[in-house]
Amino acid sequence: MNTLQTYINRFFGLRRLNRRSKLSIVNCQLSILLSILLSIVNCQLSISQEIEQEGYITAYGGVSTLRYSLLDGQRRGGGGGGVGAAYHPYFSKKWSVSFGINYNWLNASVKANSLAGHYESHTGFFSGSDEPFDFRYAIVNYKEKQKVGMLTIPLMGYYHFGKEQQWYGGFGFTAGIPLRSSYKASADHVNTTGYIPLLNLTIDRPFPRAGFGDYPASIAEDNIPLKTAFLFSAEAGHRWRSDDGWAIYAGLYIDCGVNDISNGGKQPYLVPYYATGVPEGESYRLKSVLTATNDKGKTYAEKIRPLETGVRVKVAFGNARRNKFLEPKHREKAFGIARKNKFLKPKHDELDLIEAVLRDPESTGIVPENLSKLMLTRIAGTVYDEKGKPMYASVELTEKTTQAKVADVNSNSQDGSYLMEVPPGKNYDLTVMAGGKMLHSEKVDLSRDSKPRVVSRDVRMQDIKAGAKTVLQNIEFEYAKYEFASSSIPELMRVVRWLNANPSVRIEISGHTDNVSSLATNMPLSENRAKAIYDFLVQNGIPTERLQYKGYGPNKPVATNSTEEGRAKNRRVEMTVTDM
């Protein structure tokens, strides 16, 4: 590791340059190093798609400091952070690893009202004398700041859990190579005295010619030799994933050094002795407490270890997917196609296959009877209960214009997943029902799609209880009218079905509007719309004592009325459980 560190120092040109030049070159070369790493990660992502994987860039910060014990004075931690990039392959749905390269910066400081010490010197201050004497010093108001820039190479293992494995925790080890480490020390002044055992004489008065007296202390800056660090690393947080393969990770981390990184080559003493006095016009240049020794040969700071903890954010790019039907091992089931050539191998995305079929069907080797199935849009998702646990439910899809049922499936009782295949270019109503749960409905608009794609629709089901409410998304009215459109009838019949399946439930039908018209217009409009639904339910056999209706006009908005999208959400019909 020390040889590697030497090569790195030579690469960055650290030995022949001053501190400002070193920092400039380190920053420049570090940018090049990270760019090369990102290129390598991107290349690996494009070559190897057989397993789910990601490449990510990361930034983090918080407490980033050096831990050590001081013989005297007070150590203070500092802030810092880092940036980096990594390659992140998954070996299963729940387990993954990552390895990459980061650049960290750490800060620490020391403050002492007084630092005193002494050591034996054989440098005589009388001409021709080489008698030993005790050199003593006292530094007043000593301050030191330490900065370390470290190249780190982490190797981490992760476990993913929770709904869609959105939570993660991991641990591993990190190697840290100090690229630059420096200190800046200052003090108000330095007082030096001496004791000559042979004469039993203490020299505590100014004696400039022999180096004793009260001297100013200049600001001293220099490098600190440090060894390679090894750290235990742990991390935990939350992941947000998109449908198109990128994700954001945010969480807490800690990197704790396990070895002492102080270098064996220590500087002699905190305050050097000048036998003929401090040169005129100059002042003492103090050493660092991380490397200077006392009279017993020990450094003022012992057991130096890095410590970093704070918040880490990662932006990942790759082929991570949200639902098991979108994972490579499920593609054959989703397509119903035998793999015969490269376009059907997992390393090619489904949409790439579709593009290939459209360009040249014969070149893909797809069996003709499977072409129609390939051109279907797949609606996939997971059904959860209120606590986020996957559950069994009935999932139904109705085509809006014809009111025809195009799909009727059940979610998997183990993982809650479901899959439906439908033609693109149409509008659909999605309805989910389950025992003891509220009715769930929503719109799936594929009217603008000319090509197949994968649509993700996860559903969280509410328990039936007093106060539980659901929006009947698929009921529509013409502008400023209370007669519902004929396309709303399938949704209303599902409400009838749900009420018949739950005979003890009593509900209120409530009508809501936006704020475009006056209150005098909107209040009766919302009431009449709610009554129209009430009348339909009564006509279809639901007892009146189980039903109420009320119009709220614009008084209970669920979104802003300043946009068309918000006003559309506010124009709604809700079903609320009043009693059971």
Backbone torsions as a table, in degrees:
resi	resn	phi	psi	omega
1	MET	NA	-39.7	179.9
2	ASN	-65.5	-37.4	175.9
3	THR	-62.7	-43.3	177.3
4	LEU	-59.9	-42.5	179.8
5	GLN	-62.9	-38.5	178.0
6	THR	-62.2	-43.8	178.7
7	TYR	-62.9	-38.9	179.3
8	ILE	-65.0	-42.7	177.7
9	ASN	-60.2	-39.9	177.5
10	ARG	-66.1	-39.8	179.2
11	PHE	-60.4	-42.1	-179.2
12	PHE	-83.7	-4.2	178.0
13	GLY	68.2	39.2	-171.8
14	LEU	-81.6	-21.2	-171.2
15	ARG	-81.3	-23.7	-172.9
16	ARG	-109.5	6.9	-173.3
17	LEU	-120.5	156.3	174.8
18	ASN	-76.9	175.4	-171.9
19	ARG	-61.8	-43.3	-178.4
20	ARG	-64.0	-41.5	179.6
21	SER	-67.7	-38.7	177.9
22	LYS	-59.5	-46.7	-178.1
23	LEU	-61.7	-40.3	-179.5
24	SER	-65.0	-44.4	-178.6
25	ILE	-69.1	-40.7	178.6
26	VAL	-58.2	-46.8	-179.4
27	ASN	-62.3	-41.3	-178.7
28	CYS	-67.3	-50.8	-177.0
29	GLN	-68.3	-30.8	177.3
30	LEU	-63.6	-41.1	177.6
31	SER	-60.4	-40.9	178.2
32	ILE	-64.3	-43.2	-179.4
33	LEU	-60.9	-44.6	179.3
34	LEU	-66.7	-37.2	178.0
35	SER	-62.6	-41.7	178.9
36	ILE	-63.4	-43.6	179.7
37	LEU	-61.0	-44.4	179.4
38	LEU	-62.3	-36.7	178.0
39	SER	-64.7	-40.9	179.1
40	ILE	-63.9	-45.3	178.9
41	VAL	-60.0	-44.8	-179.7
42	ASN	-63.2	-38.2	178.5
43	CYS	-64.6	-43.4	179.4
44	GLN	-63.9	-37.7	179.4
45	LEU	-64.4	-36.4	-177.6
46	SER	-77.8	-25.9	-177.4
47	ILE	-85.7	-45.2	-173.1
48	SER	-110.1	103.5	178.6
49	GLN	-118.2	15.0	-177.3
50	GLU	-71.9	-25.9	177.4
51	ILE	-120.8	155.9	176.4
52	GLU	-66.4	133.4	-172.5
53	GLN	-155.4	164.8	178.2
54	GLU	-145.5	153.5	163.9
55	GLY	-119.5	138.4	-177.1
56	TYR	-137.7	156.4	169.8
57	ILE	-110.4	149.5	-172.9
58	THR	-139.7	150.6	172.3
59	ALA	-138.7	142.7	-175.4
60	TYR	-153.6	160.6	-179.4
61	GLY	-170.5	166.5	-179.0
62	GLY	153.8	-135.3	173.4
63	VAL	-79.1	121.8	-178.6
64	SER	-142.1	100.2	-166.3
65	THR	-147.6	-177.3	173.9
66	LEU	-110.5	132.3	174.7
67	ARG	-100.0	135.6	173.6
68	TYR	-164.5	161.6	177.3
69	SER	-98.7	136.9	-177.5
70	LEU	-105.6	140.3	173.7
71	LEU	-69.9	-32.9	179.8
72	ASP	-154.0	150.9	179.4
73	GLY	94.6	-175.5	-175.9
74	GLN	-125.2	126.8	176.1
75	ARG	-90.8	140.5	177.0
76	ARG	-125.7	134.7	176.9
77	GLY	-74.3	168.6	-179.4
78	GLY	-138.2	169.8	177.9
79	GLY	-92.6	161.8	179.2
80	GLY	-178.1	-158.9	-179.3
81	GLY	171.0	-152.7	-179.4
82	GLY	-177.6	172.2	175.5
83	VAL	-136.5	159.3	179.0
84	GLY	-178.3	-171.3	179.7
85	ALA	-150.2	155.1	-177.0
86	ALA	-154.9	162.8	174.4
87	TYR	-107.5	133.7	-167.4
88	HIS	-134.5	84.3	177.4
89	PRO	-87.6	147.1	175.4
90	TYR	-100.1	136.9	176.0
91	PHE	-103.7	-13.0	172.6
92	SER	-158.8	-176.3	-179.5
93	LYS	-64.9	-25.4	-174.0
94	LYS	-114.6	-14.0	-174.3
95	TRP	-119.9	138.3	177.9
96	SER	-152.0	167.2	175.1
97	VAL	-132.5	165.8	173.6
98	SER	-148.3	147.4	173.6
99	PHE	-147.1	142.5	-175.5
100	GLY	-166.8	-151.8	-178.3
101	ILE	-146.2	136.3	-179.0
102	ASN	-131.4	162.3	170.0
103	TYR	-123.5	120.6	-176.9
104	ASN	-112.5	147.8	169.9
105	TRP	-124.4	135.3	-176.5
106	LEU	-124.2	149.9	-179.9
107	ASN	-137.1	143.7	175.1
108	ALA	-151.2	165.2	179.9
109	SER	-150.8	159.5	179.1
110	VAL	-132.0	140.5	176.0
111	LYS	-138.1	133.1	178.5
112	ALA	-143.9	129.4	176.9
113	ASN	-63.5	-34.6	178.1
114	SER	-153.5	132.4	173.8
115	LEU	-120.0	117.1	-178.4
116	ALA	-118.5	149.1	178.9
117	GLY	-165.2	175.6	177.7
118	HIS	-158.3	158.8	175.3
119	TYR	-159.1	159.2	-178.2
120	GLU	-82.8	135.1	178.8
121	SER	-125.1	143.7	177.8
122	HIS	-108.9	10.2	178.3
123	THR	-85.7	108.8	-175.4
124	GLY	-73.5	143.7	177.5
125	PHE	-103.4	-3.4	170.1
126	PHE	-103.0	142.1	-175.9
127	SER	-56.1	127.0	177.4
128	GLY	79.6	0.8	-177.4
129	SER	-99.2	137.9	175.0
130	ASP	-129.9	33.1	179.6
131	GLU	-72.0	139.1	176.9
132	PRO	-68.6	147.4	175.1
133	PHE	-147.5	165.1	-177.7
134	ASP	-99.8	114.5	178.3
135	PHE	-90.2	126.2	-177.0
136	ARG	-121.3	145.1	-178.2
137	TYR	-143.6	156.4	174.5
138	ALA	-141.7	121.4	-179.3
139	ILE	-101.2	128.1	-176.0
140	VAL	-101.6	128.0	177.4
141	ASN	55.3	62.6	-178.5
142	TYR	-82.3	135.0	177.2
143	LYS	-135.7	140.4	178.7
144	GLU	-145.2	135.1	174.2
145	LYS	-115.4	136.2	-179.4
146	GLN	-121.1	137.8	179.0
147	LYS	-130.5	135.0	179.9
148	VAL	-132.5	128.5	171.6
149	GLY	-108.6	124.9	-169.2
150	MET	-130.2	131.5	171.6
151	LEU	-87.2	119.4	-176.2
152	THR	-116.1	144.9	179.8
153	ILE	-124.6	97.8	-177.9
154	PRO	-90.0	147.1	170.4
155	LEU	-128.3	113.3	-171.7
156	MET	-123.9	148.5	169.8
157	GLY	-116.5	140.6	-174.5
158	TYR	-126.5	145.8	171.3
159	TYR	-118.9	128.5	-177.2
160	HIS	-109.1	135.8	-175.1
161	PHE	-150.0	175.3	-178.8
162	GLY	87.9	-174.5	178.4
163	LYS	-59.6	123.0	-177.6
164	GLU	55.3	24.3	-179.7
165	GLN	53.6	43.5	-177.0
166	GLN	-80.7	-13.1	175.3
167	TRP	-101.0	149.2	-179.4
168	TYR	-145.5	153.4	173.7
169	GLY	-144.3	146.9	-177.6
170	GLY	-155.8	162.1	174.8
171	PHE	-151.2	163.4	-179.2
172	GLY	176.9	-158.3	-178.7
173	PHE	-131.1	151.2	-178.0
174	THR	-132.5	135.9	172.4
175	ALA	-102.3	132.4	-178.7
176	GLY	-122.6	122.2	-179.4
177	ILE	-105.8	113.9	178.8
178	PRO	-65.9	119.0	176.7
179	LEU	-91.3	-36.0	175.8
180	ARG	-145.7	135.4	177.7
181	SER	-147.1	126.4	-174.3
182	SER	-145.0	165.7	176.0
183	TYR	-135.3	160.9	176.0
184	LYS	-138.6	112.5	-174.0
185	ALA	-116.2	147.7	177.3
186	SER	-151.1	161.5	176.6
187	ALA	-157.2	162.2	177.4
188	ASP	-69.2	-50.2	176.9
189	HIS	-165.5	168.9	-179.4
190	VAL	-124.7	129.4	177.2
191	ASN	-110.0	127.6	-178.1
192	THR	-120.8	140.8	176.2
193	THR	-139.2	175.4	179.9
194	GLY	-144.6	158.9	177.1
195	TYR	-136.4	126.3	-178.9
196	ILE	-106.1	105.7	-177.1
197	PRO	-59.9	-37.1	-176.6
198	LEU	-59.9	-36.2	-177.9
199	LEU	-103.0	-3.3	-174.2
200	ASN	50.6	47.7	-173.1
201	LEU	-119.5	128.7	174.3
202	THR	-104.8	125.2	178.6
203	ILE	-101.7	98.3	-178.9
204	ASP	-116.6	12.6	174.7
205	ARG	-108.1	156.4	179.7
206	PRO	-55.6	129.7	177.7
207	PHE	-143.4	72.6	-171.3
208	PRO	-54.3	-37.6	-176.7
209	ARG	-63.9	-24.8	-179.7
210	ALA	-104.0	3.9	176.2
211	GLY	88.1	18.0	178.9
212	PHE	-110.4	139.5	178.7
213	GLY	151.8	-161.7	179.8
214	ASP	-111.8	119.3	-173.0
215	TYR	-124.6	148.8	172.7
216	PRO	-71.1	156.2	177.8
217	ALA	-116.0	120.7	179.3
218	SER	-81.3	163.1	176.1
219	ILE	-72.8	123.0	-177.6
220	ALA	-109.4	134.4	177.5
221	GLU	-131.8	135.1	178.8
222	ASP	-164.4	172.1	177.9
223	ASN	-80.7	154.8	175.6
224	ILE	-116.7	117.4	177.5
225	PRO	-73.3	122.8	179.1
226	LEU	-129.4	153.2	-180.0
227	LYS	-94.8	169.6	177.4
228	THR	-62.3	136.9	-178.7
229	ALA	-101.7	146.5	171.6
230	PHE	-121.3	129.4	-172.3
231	LEU	-127.0	143.7	167.9
232	PHE	-86.0	131.4	-174.6
233	SER	-121.7	139.6	176.3
234	ALA	-141.6	152.4	-174.5
235	GLU	-156.6	146.0	176.2
236	ALA	-153.9	146.6	179.9
237	GLY	178.2	-157.9	-174.5
238	HIS	-123.9	147.6	-178.5
239	ARG	-122.4	133.4	172.9
240	TRP	-112.4	122.9	-175.5
241	ARG	-117.0	144.1	177.4
242	SER	-98.9	170.7	178.2
243	ASP	-76.0	-20.5	-172.8
244	ASP	-103.9	20.5	166.4
245	GLY	99.1	6.9	175.2
246	TRP	-116.9	161.1	-175.1
247	ALA	-150.5	157.7	174.5
248	ILE	-121.1	127.9	175.9
249	TYR	-109.5	136.2	176.0
250	ALA	-142.4	131.2	-178.6
251	GLY	-173.1	-168.6	-178.8
252	LEU	-105.5	150.0	-179.8
253	TYR	-140.7	160.6	171.8
254	ILE	-146.8	133.1	173.5
255	ASP	-122.1	116.7	-173.9
256	CYS	-119.8	119.2	-179.0
257	GLY	-65.9	140.3	-178.6
258	VAL	-112.2	-8.5	179.4
259	ASN	-126.7	157.6	178.7
260	ASP	-79.8	122.0	-176.3
261	ILE	-100.7	8.7	176.0
262	SER	-67.4	141.1	-175.4
263	ASN	-86.6	145.6	-179.0
264	GLY	-65.8	-28.3	-178.9
265	GLY	-79.8	89.2	-173.3
266	LYS	-91.5	149.9	174.0
267	GLN	-74.9	151.2	-171.5
268	PRO	-59.3	-66.1	-173.2
269	TYR	-142.7	158.9	-179.2
270	LEU	-64.1	-38.5	178.3
271	VAL	-122.8	116.0	179.1
272	PRO	-75.2	156.0	177.5
273	TYR	-99.4	128.7	175.8
274	TYR	-102.6	108.9	-173.2
275	ALA	-63.0	-33.5	-177.9
276	THR	-105.8	17.6	178.6
277	GLY	92.7	157.3	177.3
278	VAL	-68.9	128.1	-179.0
279	PRO	-53.3	143.7	-177.1
280	GLU	-60.4	136.5	179.4
281	GLY	83.3	-3.3	179.8
282	GLU	-110.5	174.9	-179.9
283	SER	-144.1	171.8	-178.8
284	TYR	-68.1	134.8	171.7
285	ARG	-106.0	109.9	-171.8
286	LEU	-78.7	151.4	175.3
287	LYS	-89.3	174.4	179.8
288	SER	-88.1	144.9	176.5
289	VAL	-68.3	-16.0	178.8
290	LEU	-75.1	-19.3	-175.6
291	THR	-126.9	-22.9	-176.8
292	ALA	-75.1	147.6	-178.7
293	THR	-108.9	159.8	175.2
294	ASN	-99.2	-167.3	-176.0
295	ASP	-66.9	-17.9	179.5
296	LYS	-96.2	6.9	178.4
297	GLY	79.6	11.4	178.6
298	LYS	-101.1	146.7	176.5
299	THR	-74.6	153.5	177.9
300	TYR	-65.3	-29.2	177.5
301	ALA	-114.6	129.4	-177.7
302	GLU	-123.3	152.9	176.9
303	LYS	55.4	65.5	-178.9
304	ILE	-80.3	122.1	179.4
305	ARG	-138.3	138.7	176.1
306	PRO	-74.8	149.2	175.4
307	LEU	-141.5	125.6	179.4
308	GLU	-134.1	134.0	175.5
309	THR	-154.9	145.2	-178.1
310	GLY	165.5	-146.4	-176.1
311	VAL	-109.6	134.0	178.5
312	ARG	-120.9	134.3	176.1
313	VAL	-121.7	132.3	178.9
314	LYS	-127.2	136.6	173.4
315	VAL	-111.1	115.5	-172.4
316	ALA	-107.9	143.8	177.0
317	PHE	-129.0	134.1	179.7
318	GLY	170.6	-148.1	-177.1
319	ASN	-116.8	30.6	174.8
320	ALA	-65.9	138.7	-174.7
321	ARG	-126.3	159.3	-171.6
322	ARG	-87.7	-26.6	-171.3
323	ASN	-135.5	149.0	-174.2
324	LYS	-61.6	-26.0	179.8
325	PHE	-72.2	-12.8	178.3
326	LEU	-97.7	-2.6	179.5
327	GLU	-81.2	154.9	-175.1
328	PRO	-55.2	-38.1	-175.0
329	LYS	-69.5	-12.9	-179.4
330	HIS	-103.7	1.7	-175.8
331	ARG	-67.1	-37.4	-178.8
332	GLU	-62.9	-38.8	177.7
333	LYS	-65.6	-42.6	-177.0
334	ALA	-67.4	-35.6	-177.8
335	PHE	-90.7	-30.0	-174.3
336	GLY	66.7	35.0	-173.9
337	ILE	-124.7	138.1	173.9
338	ALA	-78.3	135.6	-179.9
339	ARG	-79.1	125.2	-178.3
340	LYS	-125.5	-17.2	-179.6
341	ASN	-150.3	-173.0	-172.0
342	LYS	-63.7	-27.0	-178.1
343	PHE	-71.1	-14.5	-178.5
344	LEU	-104.8	3.9	178.4
345	LYS	-79.6	153.4	-175.7
346	PRO	-58.4	-25.3	-176.3
347	LYS	-71.1	-10.0	175.9
348	HIS	-103.3	135.1	-179.6
349	ASP	-72.1	155.4	-179.4
350	GLU	-56.9	-41.4	-176.7
351	LEU	-69.8	-30.6	173.9
352	ASP	-62.7	-39.3	178.4
353	LEU	-63.0	-43.7	179.8
354	ILE	-61.4	-43.7	178.4
355	GLU	-60.1	-40.4	179.4
356	ALA	-63.8	-40.7	179.0
357	VAL	-63.2	-42.3	-179.1
358	LEU	-65.7	-34.5	-179.8
359	ARG	-74.3	-49.5	-174.0
360	ASP	-153.6	87.9	-176.3
361	PRO	-56.6	-37.5	-175.4
362	GLU	-66.5	-32.7	-176.3
363	SER	-69.5	-21.0	-178.2
364	THR	-84.4	-18.8	179.9
365	GLY	71.2	22.8	-178.6
366	ILE	-80.3	136.5	178.0
367	VAL	-62.6	129.1	-173.3
368	PRO	-54.0	-38.0	-176.7
369	GLU	-68.1	-11.8	179.4
370	ASN	-96.6	-2.7	-179.0
371	LEU	-62.5	-42.2	-178.4
372	SER	-64.0	-35.7	179.4
373	LYS	-70.8	-33.2	178.6
374	LEU	-65.3	-29.7	-174.6
375	MET	-88.2	13.4	179.5
376	LEU	-94.8	143.2	172.5
377	THR	-78.2	136.4	-179.4
378	ARG	-103.8	123.5	175.3
379	ILE	-103.0	114.7	-175.3
380	ALA	-129.8	149.8	179.3
381	GLY	-173.9	-170.9	-180.0
382	THR	-133.8	137.8	177.5
383	VAL	-100.3	128.4	-179.7
384	TYR	-121.7	156.3	171.0
385	ASP	-88.7	-174.2	-176.2
386	GLU	-60.5	-28.6	-177.0
387	LYS	-91.0	4.8	179.0
388	GLY	84.7	14.7	-180.0
389	LYS	-93.5	131.1	178.4
390	PRO	-57.2	144.7	-175.4
391	MET	-146.2	163.8	177.0
392	TYR	-83.4	136.5	178.2
393	ALA	-158.9	162.5	175.6
394	SER	-94.0	125.9	-177.8
395	VAL	-118.1	124.6	-174.0
396	GLU	-127.4	140.3	179.2
397	LEU	-125.5	126.7	-178.2
398	THR	-119.9	135.6	177.6
399	GLU	-76.0	130.1	-168.8
400	LYS	-63.7	-47.8	-172.7
401	THR	-71.1	-49.4	-175.4
402	THR	-87.7	-11.8	-176.3
403	GLN	61.1	20.7	-179.7
404	ALA	-87.3	139.8	176.2
405	LYS	-77.4	120.0	-176.2
406	VAL	-104.2	-16.9	178.5
407	ALA	-155.9	140.9	178.2
408	ASP	-147.5	101.6	-174.7
409	VAL	-128.6	168.5	174.3
410	ASN	-114.1	139.6	176.1
411	SER	-72.9	151.5	-179.1
412	ASN	-64.6	131.4	-176.2
413	SER	-69.7	-19.2	-178.4
414	GLN	-87.4	-49.6	-176.2
415	ASP	-116.7	1.8	176.0
416	GLY	73.0	6.7	-174.5
417	SER	-81.6	153.2	175.5
418	TYR	-147.0	160.9	-179.3
419	LEU	-147.0	133.1	174.9
420	MET	-134.2	144.8	179.9
421	GLU	-119.7	124.7	-176.8
422	VAL	-139.9	157.9	177.0
423	PRO	-69.7	142.9	175.4
424	PRO	-75.5	171.4	175.9
425	GLY	87.7	13.0	-178.3
426	LYS	-135.6	165.7	174.6
427	ASN	-99.7	140.4	-178.0
428	TYR	-132.6	154.3	172.0
429	ASP	-108.1	124.9	178.7
430	LEU	-102.5	127.6	179.9
431	THR	-129.2	135.7	179.0
432	VAL	-126.6	130.7	179.3
433	MET	-133.4	145.8	177.3
434	ALA	-156.0	152.5	-179.3
435	GLY	-61.2	132.0	179.2
436	GLY	76.2	9.3	-177.3
437	LYS	-121.3	154.7	175.4
438	MET	-68.0	155.0	174.3
439	LEU	-68.8	135.0	177.4
440	HIS	-119.9	130.3	177.3
441	SER	-141.0	148.3	176.4
442	GLU	-158.5	166.2	-178.4
443	LYS	-97.2	144.7	173.3
444	VAL	-124.7	102.9	-174.4
445	ASP	-95.6	107.2	176.2
446	LEU	-114.0	17.0	-172.5
447	SER	-64.7	-25.8	-178.4
448	ARG	-93.3	-0.8	-178.0
449	ASP	-85.1	127.8	174.7
450	SER	-104.1	-14.5	179.9
451	LYS	-127.1	157.1	178.1
452	PRO	-66.0	152.5	173.8
453	ARG	-155.3	176.9	177.6
454	VAL	-103.7	125.7	-179.7
455	VAL	-113.1	126.4	179.8
456	SER	-98.2	128.5	178.4
457	ARG	-138.4	96.0	173.3
458	ASP	-89.0	145.9	-174.5
459	VAL	-130.0	132.4	173.9
460	ARG	-111.6	120.1	-175.2
461	MET	-92.2	135.2	176.6
462	GLN	-87.8	145.9	171.2
463	ASP	-71.7	148.2	174.4
464	ILE	-77.0	117.1	178.6
465	LYS	-159.6	161.0	179.8
466	ALA	-58.0	129.4	-179.4
467	GLY	96.1	-16.2	178.4
468	ALA	-67.8	138.0	-178.2
469	LYS	-138.0	155.4	175.8
470	THR	-141.1	145.8	176.9
471	VAL	-88.8	128.0	176.6
472	LEU	-82.7	87.3	-169.1
473	GLN	-65.9	-26.1	-170.8
474	ASN	-100.6	21.1	173.4
475	ILE	-102.0	128.9	-174.3
476	GLU	-128.6	146.0	176.3
477	PHE	-127.4	151.3	171.5
478	GLU	-72.7	159.9	-175.6
479	TYR	-59.8	128.3	175.7
480	ALA	62.2	20.3	178.3
481	LYS	-124.3	159.0	-178.8
482	TYR	-112.2	4.3	173.7
483	GLU	-83.7	124.3	-178.7
484	PHE	-77.6	152.3	-179.2
485	ALA	-70.3	153.3	-179.2
486	SER	-62.5	-25.0	179.2
487	SER	-68.3	-11.0	179.7
488	SER	-84.2	-13.7	-174.0
489	ILE	-60.6	-43.2	177.4
490	PRO	-57.4	-38.0	179.0
491	GLU	-66.6	-42.3	-180.0
492	LEU	-65.8	-36.6	177.9
493	MET	-67.7	-30.3	175.5
494	ARG	-69.3	-34.0	175.6
495	VAL	-65.1	-42.4	176.8
496	VAL	-59.0	-45.0	179.6
497	ARG	-60.8	-43.8	-178.7
498	TRP	-65.4	-41.2	178.4
499	LEU	-66.3	-38.1	177.6
500	ASN	-67.3	-31.8	179.3
501	ALA	-77.0	-16.8	-179.8
502	ASN	-129.6	72.1	-169.4
503	PRO	-65.8	-17.2	-178.7
504	SER	-89.8	-6.1	-175.0
505	VAL	-82.8	134.5	172.9
506	ARG	-113.6	141.7	-173.5
507	ILE	-133.7	160.8	169.2
508	GLU	-115.6	130.9	172.8
509	ILE	-94.8	120.1	-177.8
510	SER	-119.1	136.3	177.6
511	GLY	-102.9	142.2	-178.1
512	HIS	-137.5	148.3	179.9
513	THR	-129.8	174.2	170.6
514	ASP	-87.2	-168.1	-176.7
515	ASN	-109.4	21.2	-175.9
516	VAL	-65.8	-47.4	179.5
517	SER	-91.3	-178.8	-178.5
518	SER	-76.1	163.4	178.3
519	LEU	-62.9	-35.5	179.6
520	ALA	-64.1	-26.7	178.4
521	THR	-87.3	-43.6	-172.5
522	ASN	-73.2	-34.2	-177.6
523	MET	-64.1	-52.6	177.6
524	PRO	-66.6	-30.9	178.7
525	LEU	-63.3	-45.9	-179.5
526	SER	-66.7	-37.2	178.7
527	GLU	-65.7	-44.0	-179.4
528	ASN	-66.8	-34.7	177.7
529	ARG	-66.9	-41.8	177.5
530	ALA	-64.1	-38.0	180.0
531	LYS	-68.1	-34.1	178.3
532	ALA	-61.5	-39.8	177.7
533	ILE	-69.2	-42.9	177.9
534	TYR	-56.4	-47.8	-179.0
535	ASP	-61.4	-40.3	-179.4
536	PHE	-64.1	-42.1	-179.6
537	LEU	-65.7	-40.4	177.6
538	VAL	-64.0	-43.2	179.7
539	GLN	-62.4	-23.1	-178.7
540	ASN	-104.0	25.1	166.9
541	GLY	94.9	7.3	178.1
542	ILE	-87.5	124.4	-178.1
543	PRO	-60.5	142.6	-177.8
544	THR	-64.9	-28.7	-178.6
545	GLU	-68.8	-12.1	177.4
546	ARG	-92.9	-3.3	-171.2
547	LEU	-124.5	145.1	168.3
548	GLN	-135.5	160.0	173.6
549	TYR	-143.5	150.9	-178.2
550	LYS	-159.1	144.5	175.9
551	GLY	-106.3	130.5	-178.5
552	TYR	-109.6	-4.0	-179.7
553	GLY	58.0	-136.8	-179.0
554	PRO	-92.9	11.9	-169.6
555	ASN	-77.5	-13.5	-179.8
556	LYS	-129.6	66.6	-179.9
557	PRO	-70.8	150.4	175.2
558	VAL	-110.8	-3.1	179.4
559	ALA	-151.7	173.0	179.6
560	THR	-69.3	146.0	175.7
561	ASN	-95.2	8.7	-178.0
562	SER	-87.6	-8.7	177.6
563	THR	-127.0	157.5	179.1
564	GLU	-65.4	-37.8	178.9
565	GLU	-62.7	-42.6	178.8
566	GLY	-66.9	-41.0	179.4
567	ARG	-64.2	-35.7	178.8
568	ALA	-64.1	-36.7	177.7
569	LYS	-69.3	-31.9	-178.9
570	ASN	-74.9	-25.9	176.5
571	ARG	-82.3	98.4	-170.5
572	ARG	-153.5	166.1	171.3
573	VAL	-122.0	128.1	-179.2
574	GLU	-114.2	151.5	174.8
575	MET	-119.5	118.9	-175.8
576	THR	-120.2	133.9	177.5
577	VAL	-75.9	123.1	179.2
578	THR	-100.4	-27.2	-177.9
579	ASP	-163.4	162.2	179.2
580	MET	-135.3	NA	NA
